[in-house]
Amino acid sequence: MASSPKESQKVLEGIFAINKPQWASSAGVLRDLQTHFDKSTLFAPWLTHTKRAMELSNSKKKHIQNLKVKLGHGGTLDPLATGVLIVGVGRGTKCLSRFLECTKSYECVVLFGAATDSYDAVGKIVSKGEYQHVTKELVEEKLAQFRGKIMQKPSVFSALKVDGKKMYEYARAGGDIPEVPARPVEVEKLELVEWLEPGSHEFAWPKEEIDGTEKVGAERLLGIRQKDADVAASRGKKRSRSPEDALVTGEDPVSKKSKDDSEHSMSGALPVEIASTEACLEEAPVEATPTEGPADEAPPEASSADGKKTEPTEDVQPIEPSPAQTSSPPNPPAARLRMTVTSGFYVRSLCHDLGIACNSLGLMSALIRTRQGDYELEKNVLEYSDLEAGIDTWEPKVQKHLEEFMEKEGWEAEEVLDEEEWKEKAKEQRRDNDRNKSYRGGRKQWRR
């Protein structure tokens, strides 16, 4: 049974998870947690214990005075996204790397008919395509090629660098676009959980569009041929390309391309046997930093769409359209997908590539990370609203999660000594340190 935070003098550390709200950055959530934790009696023992250790190691006074509860996260979620954000406290930050390698589950909404520079609904539109032919049956058919072990390219508009330059900088310059090879990932589960017919939902394309030199570079980077972009822009006209001729980066061939060639040029999921000839770029997953940083992957994740649903299914997480999405004349269909994937998988790339596979375009309109490792929404994840409810609500929950983690790891919580005991122990420690310095100094003189 958990002890009362006000009575406990034990140092609590470890891992817990929080449900990140939409439009908050992962780093911002950590700052919010730190603000609450620094004022909490639950973490007073940790602060006291750490400050004392810093004093013995002769740390600078200003560093001791400005000490805050040490926090880190195990996999970034973009502001658009909601869902499980793993948080490490104190010694728990050293355990975050294991959560970068575990499987994760997501629920997303892919909106058809447009591609953006960020592959999601908060970017700028790079190109538009036909979507009237995209049906539930077509999407379910194309999802098959994205299951199992596949090759996937990271979002080309991430902070990924090639030859020291970020990919989106190449697009803005309008020059030659370097090839970014795919890398292996695994999709353990991928299913269509809800089909949203045109007019039955509120998801919409972003208003802003890229033009000029940046548009040309962006289309090259996304693998969109100028001829296809021009044809797609002409509403009501028949597309001039076949499904096999969908994307050939930077080329405008007269003859029909083979299926292998078109799939090689896709920016996302490719069958392993087809992509095996491509060199694999070693690039750490965006979420691969247990601290602050860009992410996809965890790219953005979100919550609920109003509007009637033609074919609702059970246990569907509600997802809301982003503020950047407003109702507009285009009325494309959308699909709600649910998946379980391995580390390094980009959900936004899946949405982009699914649109291409359907001989259209697609963007990620919403995303929720429902599970990461053993932490799952509505089971063992702290709700962000608990912080707003007050210390009496969130403090016992966080304490419970940390104590359970420490018990699982076999960590014994260190008891903070009272002031008198600490002073005595500090004196002994300093005497030992002085003796060690004197001994080491004598050894050096003897050697000389």
C-alpha positions as MATLAB code, in Angstrom:
seq = 'MASSPKESQKVLEGIFAINKPQWASSAGVLRDLQTHFDKSTLFAPWLTHTKRAMELSNSKKKHIQNLKVKLGHGGTLDPLATGVLIVGVGRGTKCLSRFLECTKSYECVVLFGAATDSYDAVGKIVSKGEYQHVTKELVEEKLAQFRGKIMQKPSVFSALKVDGKKMYEYARAGGDIPEVPARPVEVEKLELVEWLEPGSHEFAWPKEEIDGTEKVGAERLLGIRQKDADVAASRGKKRSRSPEDALVTGEDPVSKKSKDDSEHSMSGALPVEIASTEACLEEAPVEATPTEGPADEAPPEASSADGKKTEPTEDVQPIEPSPAQTSSPPNPPAARLRMTVTSGFYVRSLCHDLGIACNSLGLMSALIRTRQGDYELEKNVLEYSDLEAGIDTWEPKVQKHLEEFMEKEGWEAEEVLDEEEWKEKAKEQRRDNDRNKSYRGGRKQWRR';
ca = [
       0.000    0.000    0.000;
       1.361    3.404   -0.979;
       2.414    5.650    1.845;
       1.160    9.194    2.121;
       3.359   11.666    0.193;
       3.327   13.996    3.200;
       4.687   11.260    5.467;
       7.172    9.608    3.116;
      10.839   10.636    3.136;
      11.774    8.106    0.476;
      13.282    9.090   -2.836;
      10.892    8.096   -5.629;
      12.196    7.631   -9.170;
      11.223    5.596  -12.207;
       8.822    5.615  -15.138;
       5.197    6.584  -15.624;
       3.091    7.624  -18.622;
       0.839   10.610  -19.258;
      -1.807   11.255  -21.917;
      -0.373   14.182  -23.877;
      -3.013   16.731  -24.891;
      -3.350   18.012  -28.434;
      -1.266   21.056  -29.447;
       1.102   20.675  -26.495;
       4.701   19.770  -27.337;
       6.329   16.820  -25.612;
       8.929   19.141  -24.101;
       6.139   21.455  -22.958;
       4.449   18.597  -21.105;
       7.720   17.890  -19.293;
       7.962   21.543  -18.292;
       4.390   21.443  -16.965;
       5.152   18.298  -14.980;
       8.328   19.834  -13.612;
       6.429   22.906  -12.439;
       4.020   20.680  -10.486;
       6.681   18.281   -9.207;
       9.018   20.977   -7.886;
       6.268   22.182   -5.542;
       5.160   18.728   -4.469;
       5.990   17.068   -1.160;
       6.207   13.815   -3.127;
       9.454   14.909   -4.777;
      10.876   16.965   -1.909;
      12.974   13.950   -0.767;
      14.435   13.578   -4.285;
      15.369   17.261   -4.416;
      16.904   17.169   -0.937;
      18.852   13.984   -1.622;
      20.181   15.273   -4.959;
      21.171   18.689   -3.582;
      23.134   17.040   -0.784;
      24.955   14.822   -3.270;
      25.789   17.908   -5.343;
      27.171   19.676   -2.281;
      29.497   16.762   -1.518;
      30.728   16.759   -5.105;
      31.418   20.518   -4.877;
      28.909   21.496   -7.555;
      28.425   25.182   -8.204;
      26.102   26.896   -5.777;
      23.870   28.287   -8.520;
      23.367   24.795   -9.925;
      22.340   23.507   -6.520;
      19.946   26.386   -5.956;
      18.354   26.039   -9.409;
      17.926   22.255   -9.230;
      14.653   20.915  -10.609;
      13.232   17.386  -10.672;
      15.032   15.533  -13.468;
      12.626   14.457  -16.225;
      12.899   12.999  -19.724;
      10.553   11.377  -22.227;
      10.842    8.148  -24.169;
       9.595    9.072  -27.621;
       8.364   12.430  -28.868;
       4.813   13.129  -29.913;
       4.219   16.082  -32.233;
       1.851   18.847  -31.077;
      -0.982   17.553  -33.323;
      -0.840   14.171  -31.614;
      -2.319   12.953  -28.372;
      -1.712    9.818  -26.389;
       0.886    7.922  -24.412;
       4.007    9.892  -23.535;
       6.496    7.915  -21.441;
       8.140   10.013  -18.711;
      11.266    9.158  -16.744;
      11.940   10.661  -13.308;
      15.434   10.815  -11.790;
      17.172    7.480  -12.247;
      14.224    6.449  -14.429;
      15.544    8.631  -17.274;
      18.266    6.006  -17.788;
      15.554    3.435  -18.570;
      13.892    5.449  -21.328;
      15.868    3.891  -24.160;
      14.021    0.587  -23.737;
      10.792    2.346  -24.674;
      12.291    3.440  -27.976;
      12.676   -0.180  -29.035;
       9.287   -1.486  -27.927;
       6.179   -1.823  -30.103;
       3.623    0.972  -30.202;
      -0.028    1.161  -31.178;
      -1.604    4.078  -33.006;
      -4.922    5.203  -34.355;
      -4.898    7.725  -37.173;
      -7.129    9.353  -39.760;
      -5.849    9.571  -43.332;
      -7.532   12.152  -45.563;
      -7.305   11.602  -49.312;
      -6.778   13.945  -52.243;
      -3.894   16.150  -51.106;
      -0.243   15.939  -50.054;
       1.453   18.404  -47.720;
       5.073   19.300  -47.040;
       4.835   17.716  -43.583;
       2.664   14.725  -44.606;
       0.043   15.913  -42.104;
      -2.805   18.395  -41.721;
      -0.740   21.216  -40.234;
       1.586   21.573  -43.214;
       1.183   23.370  -46.537;
      -0.391   21.685  -49.550;
       2.181   20.650  -52.133;
      -0.167   18.960  -54.602;
      -3.770   17.855  -55.018;
      -5.109   14.723  -56.670;
      -8.336   13.031  -57.678;
     -10.147   11.186  -54.910;
     -13.581   10.332  -56.297;
     -12.378    6.818  -57.155;
     -11.054    6.113  -53.629;
     -13.399    3.691  -51.879;
     -13.381    1.619  -48.727;
     -12.774   -1.513  -50.792;
      -9.798    0.064  -52.582;
      -8.211    1.203  -49.309;
      -8.654   -2.214  -47.683;
      -7.055   -3.825  -50.743;
      -4.042   -1.486  -50.688;
      -3.478   -1.834  -46.935;
      -2.246   -5.385  -47.542;
       1.050   -4.118  -48.995;
       1.814   -2.205  -45.812;
       1.538   -5.158  -43.420;
       4.406   -7.281  -42.160;
       8.070   -6.489  -42.765;
       8.294   -3.577  -45.162;
      10.704   -0.840  -46.184;
       9.730    2.697  -45.282;
      11.312    6.057  -45.876;
      11.168    8.616  -43.055;
       9.147   11.745  -43.641;
      11.339   13.696  -46.039;
      10.278   16.945  -44.423;
      11.513   15.929  -41.003;
      14.781   17.270  -39.608;
      16.544   14.355  -41.287;
      19.907   15.487  -42.641;
      21.705   14.346  -45.776;
      25.259   15.631  -46.246;
      24.745   17.999  -43.323;
      21.663   19.650  -44.795;
      18.060   19.141  -43.710;
      15.825   17.586  -46.333;
      13.285   20.390  -46.362;
      16.101   22.852  -47.061;
      16.746   21.048  -50.341;
      13.087   21.516  -51.262;
      13.115   25.208  -50.445;
      16.206   25.758  -52.564;
      14.572   24.054  -55.551;
      17.800   22.275  -56.528;
      18.718   18.619  -56.856;
      17.023   16.393  -54.287;
      19.188   13.629  -52.782;
      17.759   10.130  -52.593;
      16.778    8.980  -49.105;
      16.864    5.182  -48.989;
      14.196    3.247  -47.147;
      14.777    1.328  -43.958;
      13.157   -1.821  -42.575;
      10.210   -1.607  -40.189;
       7.506   -4.044  -39.207;
       3.748   -3.559  -39.082;
       2.379   -6.254  -36.811;
      -1.219   -5.155  -37.184;
      -2.976   -2.729  -39.542;
      -6.724   -2.469  -40.025;
      -9.356   -0.118  -41.316;
     -11.691    0.508  -38.377;
     -13.941    3.156  -39.917;
     -14.614    4.482  -43.394;
     -15.684    8.117  -43.549;
     -17.627    8.945  -46.684;
     -17.391   12.439  -48.163;
     -19.675   14.756  -46.225;
     -19.792   12.513  -43.152;
     -16.842   14.086  -41.325;
     -15.185   17.438  -40.592;
     -11.632   16.636  -41.610;
     -10.397   18.984  -44.334;
      -7.261   19.954  -46.188;
      -5.129   22.803  -44.864;
      -5.780   26.202  -46.456;
      -2.191   27.165  -47.135;
      -0.400   25.991  -50.271;
       3.241   26.011  -51.333;
       4.084   27.800  -54.573;
       7.039   28.909  -56.655;
      10.488   27.409  -56.304;
       9.619   25.791  -52.998;
       6.664   23.983  -54.630;
       8.861   22.527  -57.373;
      11.405   21.308  -54.829;
       8.691   19.953  -52.549;
       7.089   17.978  -55.369;
      10.444   16.469  -56.253;
      11.055   15.625  -52.635;
       7.647   13.971  -52.355;
       8.142   12.110  -55.632;
       5.344   13.955  -57.451;
       5.864   14.513  -61.168;
       4.967   17.931  -62.522;
       2.813   16.360  -65.288;
       0.783   14.417  -62.745;
       0.438   17.446  -60.474;
      -0.885   19.518  -63.398;
      -3.346   16.826  -64.440;
      -4.528   16.268  -60.864;
      -5.117   19.996  -60.499;
      -7.571   19.929  -63.412;
     -10.737   18.837  -61.680;
     -13.036   16.530  -63.572;
     -10.363   15.451  -66.060;
      -9.254   11.866  -66.346;
      -5.835   11.205  -64.806;
      -3.114   10.629  -67.389;
      -1.259    8.020  -65.390;
      -1.877    4.438  -64.532;
      -1.541    3.108  -60.958;
       1.819    1.645  -61.932;
       3.005    5.001  -63.293;
       1.978    6.892  -60.170;
       5.288    8.284  -58.947;
       8.632    8.578  -60.642;
      10.767   11.097  -58.817;
      11.946   13.970  -60.982;
      11.086   12.207  -64.271;
       8.456   12.619  -66.957;
       8.783    9.488  -69.054;
       6.732    8.951  -72.167;
       6.536    5.222  -71.775;
       4.751    3.350  -69.017;
       6.919    2.515  -66.012;
       7.078   -0.926  -64.534;
       5.410   -1.649  -61.220;
       8.790   -2.215  -59.602;
      10.009    1.235  -60.648;
       6.938    3.022  -59.316;
       7.062    1.248  -55.983;
      10.750    2.018  -55.607;
      10.001    5.714  -55.834;
       7.341    5.694  -53.126;
       8.339    7.688  -50.101;
       6.980    5.225  -47.589;
       6.186    1.552  -47.241;
       7.674   -0.788  -49.820;
       7.618   -4.593  -49.935;
      10.917   -5.918  -48.619;
      11.666   -7.974  -51.713;
      11.229   -4.949  -53.977;
      13.165   -2.523  -51.829;
      15.984   -4.893  -50.963;
      18.214   -3.404  -53.650;
      18.087    0.013  -52.000;
      20.785    1.016  -49.566;
      19.426    1.620  -46.109;
      20.192    4.975  -44.504;
      21.045    4.638  -40.851;
      18.897    7.264  -39.219;
      17.825    7.219  -35.583;
      14.054    7.209  -35.119;
      12.770   10.631  -34.374;
      11.505    9.374  -31.118;
      14.889    7.826  -30.451;
      15.852   10.452  -27.945;
      14.639    9.925  -24.411;
      14.789   13.681  -23.978;
      13.486   16.633  -25.953;
      13.672   16.583  -29.712;
      11.831   16.427  -33.010;
       9.670   13.566  -33.618;
       7.395   11.873  -35.847;
       7.272    9.745  -35.223;
       5.834   10.357  -33.356;
       4.413   12.938  -35.360;
       1.391   14.493  -34.086;
      -1.447   12.664  -32.528;
      -5.019   13.794  -31.715;
      -8.657   13.251  -30.508;
     -12.585   13.396  -31.860;
     -14.392   13.981  -35.108;
     -17.970   15.114  -34.996;
     -20.291   14.271  -37.800;
     -22.226   11.166  -38.681;
     -20.248    8.041  -39.294;
     -21.473    5.716  -41.964;
     -19.935    2.554  -40.562;
     -18.983    2.998  -36.910;
     -17.082    0.259  -35.139;
     -16.633   -0.574  -31.487;
     -13.864    0.891  -29.325;
     -12.924    3.588  -31.814;
     -10.894    6.372  -30.216;
     -12.435    9.786  -30.958;
     -10.151   12.074  -32.976;
     -10.675   15.765  -33.601;
      -9.746   17.636  -36.747;
      -6.995   20.230  -36.345;
      -7.758   23.975  -36.259;
      -5.816   24.261  -39.517;
      -8.517   22.154  -41.157;
     -11.584   24.097  -42.164;
     -14.572   23.169  -44.252;
     -13.899   23.888  -47.914;
     -15.362   22.971  -51.316;
     -13.284   19.763  -51.664;
     -15.108   16.932  -49.969;
     -12.707   13.957  -49.893;
     -13.199   10.634  -48.102;
     -11.162    9.647  -45.052;
     -10.231    6.424  -43.294;
      -9.580    5.692  -39.653;
      -6.782    3.161  -39.242;
      -5.520    1.230  -36.241;
      -2.037   -0.290  -36.150;
       0.704   -1.853  -34.029;
       4.215   -1.148  -35.294;
       7.874   -1.477  -34.366;
      10.298    1.284  -33.463;
      11.186    3.774  -36.183;
       7.836    3.596  -37.985;
       6.418    6.865  -39.335;
       2.628    7.004  -39.298;
       2.590   10.124  -41.465;
       4.615    8.287  -44.123;
       2.055    5.482  -44.106;
      -0.751    8.003  -44.745;
       1.216    9.653  -47.538;
       2.086    6.338  -49.169;
      -1.415    4.912  -48.824;
      -2.742    7.872  -50.795;
      -0.216    7.143  -53.551;
      -1.042    3.425  -53.515;
      -4.685    4.373  -54.120;
      -3.622    6.425  -57.182;
      -4.413    9.602  -55.266;
      -2.685   11.549  -52.515;
      -3.078   11.395  -48.744;
      -2.168   13.183  -45.533;
      -2.360   12.370  -41.852;
      -5.265   14.319  -40.415;
      -5.111   13.072  -36.811;
      -3.139   10.636  -34.662;
      -3.331    9.017  -31.240;
      -0.640    6.859  -29.651;
      -2.814    4.425  -27.735;
      -0.062    2.204  -26.365;
       3.692    2.176  -25.879;
       5.230   -0.899  -24.329;
       3.177   -1.845  -21.263;
       1.523    1.556  -20.956;
      -1.930    1.898  -22.499;
      -4.572    4.618  -22.470;
      -7.406    4.143  -19.964;
      -5.400    1.473  -18.144;
      -2.219    2.749  -16.528;
      -1.671    6.218  -18.005;
      -2.055    9.474  -16.061;
      -4.582   11.837  -17.614;
      -3.351   15.362  -18.234;
      -6.584   16.650  -16.723;
      -5.434   15.150  -13.404;
      -2.748   17.849  -13.222;
      -5.371   20.540  -13.659;
      -7.560   18.877  -11.021;
      -4.936   19.581   -8.375;
      -2.196   17.977   -6.330;
      -4.565   15.805   -4.321;
      -5.642   14.142   -7.564;
      -2.382   13.583   -9.456;
       0.108   13.108   -6.593;
      -1.143    9.725   -5.298;
      -1.471    8.413   -8.864;
       2.084    9.358   -9.827;
       3.360    7.928   -6.545;
       1.583    4.634   -7.241;
       3.035    4.365  -10.762;
       6.586    5.117   -9.588;
       6.424    2.724   -6.642;
       5.146   -0.039   -8.930;
       7.978    0.594  -11.381;
      10.611    0.587   -8.634;
       9.240   -2.646   -7.231;
       9.289   -4.234  -10.683;
      12.901   -3.146  -11.216;
      13.964   -4.255   -7.737;
      14.968   -0.731   -6.727;
      14.957    0.095   -3.029;
      13.856    3.623   -2.260;
      16.535    5.508   -0.354;
      15.447    7.160    2.867;
      16.397   10.805    3.285;
      18.279   11.422    6.555;
      17.167   14.134    8.923;
      19.325   17.256    9.148;
      21.461   16.188   12.116;
      22.208   12.744   10.702;
      23.035   14.303    7.339;
      25.482   16.801    8.812;
      27.335   14.036   10.609;
      27.444   11.869    7.515;
      28.615   14.818    5.409;
      31.527   15.462    7.800;
      32.647   11.844    7.550;
      32.349   11.928    3.782;
      34.443   15.094    3.525;
      37.126   13.619    5.817;
      37.257   10.529    3.622;
      37.530   12.705    0.521;
      40.398   14.716    2.060;
      42.266   11.523    3.038;
      41.859   10.151   -0.476;
      43.199   13.370   -1.987;
      46.150   13.369    0.402;
      46.921    9.733   -0.381;
      46.754   10.315   -4.133;
      48.972   13.392   -3.794;
      51.547   11.412   -1.790;
      51.607    8.652   -4.374;
      52.300   11.180   -7.127;
      55.199   12.724   -5.200;
      56.653    9.280   -4.459;
      56.527    8.388   -8.149;
      58.296   11.605   -9.091;
];
